């Protein structure tokens, strides 16, 4: 070499590609769960989200994090969060793609599946701005519990136009909503909430209350309104609490500070106090728990979708790197051990996608008893298992890049952002134990054993290991008496449904390797321990992002 420094053997970034067109597992999952779905919108969204311009917005929104301004320069209380322009660009794109309240008013034959696929694709670009998007999706149907509020706010919650200004809803083309549930002394145990609601009259929006107390996690505090829990005379109740009141004055919400989180940097999560804030009852007084569970079902779907999207993105980056990077005389992707790791990650990613989209299908068919039962069972199962696998998956994908994956800079620096993001979906909206307990509750509603048997029946005879697990599950469910075993049951239900779906939607190489490894015991305790007889090349080729 005539120079002291020459750059070579460094891969070009994964940029300017179509996230949807190159995602064969997602496309096959859509064909299986919503065969009549028109995917033109997803094709267009995939091209947009894979562009260099949008990737730049994602990077900038995470570098220039939200800033809290409690007061203006004259000392007046303002309680505003300032975002980088890239955050607003991402929010505009997400609302424009209908990833928020549109399924409740959309004309698509499978609006929840369509929205789920778009949500997964957007997560590959930038997951943290999707927090207010997900909450808007979850709270929209709950607002029907207050006819006056829903009449005014419902149409704007499905609007494709984003307006970040803090002003009256009537002056905005579209709005977003958040939720305020947990408090510092209770966390997931919302029955321990101390925030109080006192009757304060009534008006066109129904029974009005004054809310006094706090919320320990209050994400996206610049949303236009929130559903919050507070103790009313009849018990814990759900309330609609806007940032700006109908007369244009600001509600008595004080933002104390923003959370300094491990990841999820572009999204503002806050601690707030209510100083007699005005709010309106949603549903019946004392029925706050059932309503939060209904909303939680939808945000838990998004946790599974989001982690699946992050898995797909980190896998794509690892494959892009290994295809171009040479080591020990040949491309990394031709090294036997690297093939094993990448194929194993590809199996996990496709199984997560299959289960998450299957769950979204259940939301589209709530008039069907089987689908209602599967939504009840698969929501905690998918949220538990997919999200629990996420952090380990991201670490292994990062390792495929070596030191390049551990730095924050450049295209491959996305891996560090993904790794920090992964634990959130496992924690948010109920951690692993909460999901396992929720599965046990779901098993007591309806004929869960019959529903699960019906769900697994189409894959009967496809693989001996899957048959054995399918045969064993009914007796295990029937005998389930100890909460201590609930996590293992959630894991095994997830694996059985994933294997069944892959047997129906994926090539034999994928389905066979998944069953042999996850169900048949031909696997170690880490990714990259598939059996030597695995068709590594076919599995990897199917997962390639280009």
Secondary structure by P-SEA (a helix, b strand, c coil): cccccccccccccccccccccccaaaaaaaaaaccccccaaaaaaaaaaacaaaaaaaaaaaaaccccccccccccccbbbbbcaaaaaaaaaaaaacccccccccccccaaaaaaaaaaaaaacccccaaaaaaaaaacccccccaaaaacccccccccccccccccccccccbbbbbbccccccccccccccbbbbbcccccccbbbbbbbcccccccccccccbbbbbcccccbbbbbbcccccccccccccccccccccccccccbbbbbcbbbbbbcccccaaaaaaaaaaaaaaaaaaaaaaaaaaaaaaaaaaaaaccccccccccccaaaaaaaaaaaaaaaaaaaaaaaaaaaaaccccaaaaaaaacaaaaaacccccaaaaaaaaaaaaacccccccccccaaaaaaaaaccccccccccaaaaaaaaaaaaaccaaaaaaaaaacccccccaaaaaaaaaaaaaaaacccccaaaaaaaaaaaaaaaaaaaccccaaaaaaaaaacccccccccccccccccaaaaaaaaaccc
